[in-house]
Amino acid sequence: MYDALLLVSFGGPEGPEDVLPFLENVLRGKNVPRERMLEVAEHYQHFGGVSPINRQNRELIAAVEAELRAAGVQLPVYFGNRNWHPLIPESLAQMQRDGVRRALGFFTSAFSSYSGCRQYRENIAAAQQVVGDGAPAVDRLRVFFNHPGFIEPMIERTQAAFAQIPAERREHTVLLFSAHSIPLSMADNCQYETQLREAARLIAEGVGHPAHRLVYQSRSGPPSQPWLEPDVGDVLKELAAAGSAQDVVLVPVGFISDHMEVLFDLDHEAHDLAGELGLNFVRAGTIGTHPRFVRMIRELVQERMQTAAGDTVERPALGILGPSHDVCPVDCCKYEPRRPG
């Protein structure tokens, strides 16, 4: 039933001349001040105008291709982005030329939200209109926030971060989980916050450090628009003011690779702020191409292929929420921005 896998992601500039066109793609139709866009553009220039996200996704694709071959799953893997080349319409057009009729889609977000799931489905639908007759169908793989193949490697990454704290101080280390903030009007109609809290709980319990907090980062909307809080910087200031914390381990649970929101917003801004506040700040690694995560993607592919064939299959999920749905309900993660005033 399926003859390809499409990895769908956000995209990022691959040279200084790409930065502003990329950000204009990202912010088109959004109420974000131009000053904020130029500020974010400077973040990219700190890294030569290159976001590592495309390279990291290509590395993930190579690992998935090898994993699929080893398991005898004969699916070519394609790559399509929302905001920069290879763009989703370009990818679907290539898939059509290659004779692909029906593909599975792996979205590089572990959590349900408009921007992390529904908008990608809208992007694919728009691309299918552009490609026209014969455009490949794309069925999304389920979100994986509580899949063992996501949680177990993140426990390992978090344990490695705690290992950088002197043993006698680990018990009192503050454990924070960070994810990209989204507008409250987006959060109200999706399971983003609920799924984040569940993933953070599972990871914290897995490392034997159940006390933790969920914080947010990288908000980009106007000050008048409420977004999910607390901000990671505000929490670091709060911890320093209380005087009860010496060490902080931060786990970027909302991100699967070390792209710009991790490298700049956490490794630069949050790290430097913590240093100014006298806090020892250790950032856990993202999941990247961890072998268990790569195997999880293959397992999700096989799970969906077997379901399509009418077989009864196990759908592993940890915790209390159970596995996410395969096919999204009509109003799933629907978002209608609330305009100020």
C-alpha positions in Angstrom: 0.0 0.0 0.0 2.9 2.4 0.7 5.8 3.0 -1.6 7.8 5.8 0.1 8.5 7.6 3.3 8.6 11.4 3.4 10.4 13.1 6.3 8.6 16.5 6.8 10.3 19.3 8.7 10.6 23.0 9.3 13.7 23.8 7.2 16.4 26.3 7.7 18.8 28.6 5.7 22.0 27.1 4.3 23.9 30.4 3.7 23.8 34.1 4.7 21.8 35.1 1.7 19.1 32.6 2.6 18.4 34.0 6.1 15.9 36.8 5.4 14.0 35.0 2.6 13.7 32.0 5.0 12.4 34.1 7.9 9.9 35.8 5.5 8.6 32.4 4.6 8.3 31.5 8.3 6.6 34.7 9.3 4.3 35.2 6.3 0.8 36.1 7.5 1.9 36.2 11.1 1.7 39.3 13.4 5.4 39.4 14.2 7.2 42.8 14.3 9.9 43.2 11.7 12.3 44.1 14.5 11.8 40.7 15.9 12.5 39.1 12.5 15.8 41.1 12.2 16.7 40.1 15.7 16.3 36.4 14.9 18.2 36.9 11.6 21.2 38.0 13.8 21.0 34.7 15.6 21.6 32.9 12.4 24.4 35.1 11.4 26.2 34.0 14.6 26.5 30.6 12.8 27.5 31.9 9.4 23.9 32.1 8.2 23.5 28.4 8.3 21.0 26.5 10.4 22.1 22.9 11.1 18.6 21.5 10.8 18.8 20.4 7.2 22.1 18.7 7.7 20.7 17.0 10.9 17.6 15.8 9.0 19.8 14.4 6.2 21.8 12.5 8.7 18.6 11.2 10.2 17.3 10.2 6.8 20.5 8.3 6.1 20.2 6.4 9.4 16.5 5.6 8.7 17.3 4.4 5.2 19.9 2.0 6.6 17.5 0.8 9.3 14.8 0.1 6.8 17.1 -1.8 4.5 18.4 -3.9 7.3 14.8 -4.8 8.2 13.9 -5.6 4.7 11.5 -2.7 4.3 11.9 -1.4 0.7 10.9 2.2 0.9 12.8 5.2 -0.5 13.0 8.1 1.9 12.3 11.7 0.6 12.8 15.0 2.4 10.4 18.0 2.4 10.4 21.3 4.3 7.8 23.9 5.1 10.0 26.9 4.9 13.2 26.2 2.9 14.5 23.9 0.2 13.8 21.1 -0.4 10.2 22.5 -0.1 7.3 20.1 0.2 5.9 20.9 -3.3 9.4 20.2 -4.8 9.6 16.9 -2.9 6.1 15.8 -3.9 6.8 16.7 -7.6 10.0 14.5 -7.5 8.0 11.7 -5.8 5.4 11.9 -8.6 8.1 11.7 -11.3 9.5 8.7 -9.5 6.2 6.9 -9.6 5.3 7.2 -5.9 1.6 6.9 -5.3 1.1 6.7 -1.6 3.7 7.6 1.1 4.0 7.6 4.8 4.9 10.9 6.4 7.2 11.3 9.4 6.9 14.8 11.0 9.9 15.9 13.1 7.8 16.9 16.1 7.0 14.5 18.9 4.0 16.5 20.0 0.6 17.5 18.7 0.0 21.1 17.8 -1.1 23.2 14.9 2.5 24.1 13.9 3.9 20.7 14.7 1.2 18.6 12.9 -1.9 20.1 11.4 0.0 22.8 9.5 2.3 20.2 8.0 -0.8 18.3 6.8 -2.1 21.6 5.3 1.3 22.2 3.7 1.1 18.7 2.1 -2.5 19.3 0.9 -1.4 22.6 -0.7 1.6 21.0 -2.3 -0.7 18.3 -3.7 -2.8 21.0 -5.3 0.4 22.5 -6.9 1.6 19.2 -8.2 -1.9 18.3 -9.6 -3.2 15.0 -10.9 -1.2 12.1 -9.7 0.3 13.8 -6.7 1.2 11.2 -4.1 -1.0 10.7 -1.1 0.7 11.1 2.3 -0.5 9.5 5.5 1.1 10.8 8.7 2.7 8.5 11.2 1.4 9.0 14.7 3.1 11.4 17.1 5.6 9.7 19.3 5.8 11.8 22.5 5.3 8.7 24.7 6.8 6.0 22.5 9.5 3.9 24.2 11.8 4.8 21.3 11.6 8.5 22.2 11.4 8.3 26.0 14.2 5.7 26.6 16.9 7.6 24.6 15.8 10.9 26.3 16.3 9.2 29.7 19.7 8.2 28.6 20.5 11.8 27.4 19.3 13.2 30.7 21.3 10.7 32.7 24.4 11.8 30.8 23.7 15.4 31.7 23.3 14.6 35.4 26.6 12.8 35.2 28.2 16.2 34.6 27.0 17.4 38.1 29.2 16.4 41.1 27.6 13.4 42.7 27.0 15.0 46.0 25.0 17.8 44.4 22.8 15.8 42.0 20.0 15.2 44.5 19.4 19.0 44.8 19.9 19.7 41.1 16.9 21.5 39.4 15.5 19.6 36.4 13.9 21.6 33.7 12.2 20.5 30.5 12.0 23.0 27.7 9.9 23.3 24.6 9.0 25.9 22.1 6.3 28.2 23.4 3.1 28.6 21.4 0.1 31.0 21.6 -2.5 30.1 24.2 -5.1 30.3 21.5 -3.1 27.5 19.7 -2.6 25.5 22.9 -6.3 25.6 23.8 -7.2 23.2 21.0 -4.5 20.6 21.0 -2.8 18.2 23.4 0.6 20.0 23.2 1.0 20.9 26.8 -0.6 17.7 28.1 1.8 15.6 26.0 4.8 17.7 27.0 4.0 17.2 30.7 3.6 13.5 30.2 6.9 13.1 28.4 8.7 15.2 31.0 7.2 13.1 33.8 8.2 9.8 32.1 11.8 11.0 31.6 12.1 12.5 35.0 10.9 9.3 36.7 13.2 7.3 34.4 16.3 9.1 35.7 15.1 8.8 39.3 14.6 12.6 39.7 10.8 13.0 39.6 10.8 16.7 40.8 10.9 18.8 37.7 9.4 21.8 35.9 8.2 22.4 32.3 9.4 25.7 30.9 9.1 27.4 27.5 11.4 29.3 25.1 11.7 31.0 21.8 8.4 32.9 21.7 8.0 35.2 18.7 4.6 36.8 18.9 3.8 40.4 20.0 3.8 41.2 23.7 0.0 41.6 23.6 -0.6 38.0 22.6 -0.5 35.5 25.5 1.8 32.5 25.0 2.6 29.5 27.1 4.7 30.3 30.1 6.9 30.3 32.2 9.9 31.4 30.0 13.1 29.6 30.7 14.9 32.8 31.4 12.3 33.9 34.0 12.6 30.6 35.8 16.4 30.8 35.9 16.1 34.3 37.5 13.5 32.9 39.9 15.9 30.1 41.0 18.8 32.5 41.5 16.7 34.9 43.5 15.5 32.1 45.7 19.1 31.1 46.4 18.1 27.4 46.7 19.7 26.1 43.5 23.3 25.6 42.5 22.9 23.3 39.5 20.3 23.2 36.7 19.9 20.4 34.1 17.8 21.5 31.2 16.3 18.9 28.8 15.1 20.3 25.4 12.3 17.7 25.2 10.4 19.7 22.6 13.2 19.4 20.0 14.7 16.3 18.3 17.9 17.9 17.1 20.4 20.7 18.0 19.0 23.3 15.6 18.9 27.1 16.1 16.4 27.2 19.0 18.7 24.9 20.9 22.1 26.3 19.9 21.2 30.0 20.3 18.3 30.2 22.7 19.6 27.6 25.1 23.3 27.1 24.6 23.9 30.8 24.2 21.2 32.9 25.8 20.0 30.6 28.6 23.5 29.3 29.3 25.0 32.8 29.5 22.1 34.1 31.7 22.6 31.1 34.1 26.3 32.0 34.3 25.5 35.6 35.1 23.2 34.4 37.9 25.7 32.1 39.4 24.0 28.9 38.3 25.8 25.8 36.9 23.8 25.1 33.7 24.0 21.7 31.9 22.0 21.1 28.8 21.0 17.5 27.9 21.5 16.4 24.4 18.7 16.1 21.9 17.7 12.7 20.5 19.3 13.2 17.1 20.2 9.9 15.4 20.1 7.8 18.5 19.8 4.2 17.3 16.7 3.5 19.4 15.0 6.5 18.0 15.9 5.5 14.4 14.5 2.0 15.2 11.4 3.7 16.5 10.8 5.4 13.1 11.2 2.0 11.4 8.7 0.5 13.9 6.2 3.2 13.3 6.5 2.6 9.5 5.9 -1.1 9.9 3.1 -0.6 12.4 1.2 1.6 9.9 1.9 -0.7 7.0 0.6 -3.7 9.0 -2.4 -1.8 10.1 -3.2 -0.8 6.5 -2.9 -4.5 5.6 -5.6 -5.3 8.1 -3.3 -6.9 10.7 -3.7 -6.5 14.4 -0.5 -4.8 15.7 0.9 -3.6 19.0 1.1 0.2 19.3 3.6 0.7 22.1 3.2 3.8 24.4 4.4 4.5 27.9 2.5 6.2 30.6 -1.2 7.0 31.0 -2.2 8.7 27.8 -1.9 5.7 25.4 -0.8 5.8 21.7 -1.9 8.7 19.6 -4.3 8.3 16.7 -3.2 7.5 13.2 -5.8 9.6 11.4 -6.5 13.0 12.8 -10.1 14.1 13.5 -11.4 16.9 11.4 -10.9 19.6 14.0 -7.7 18.2 15.5 -5.2 21.0 16.4 -7.3 23.6 14.6 -6.0 27.1 15.2 -7.5 30.4 14.5 -5.2 33.2 15.7 -6.8 35.8 17.9 -6.0 39.3 16.7 -5.1 41.9 19.4 -7.9 44.5 20.0 
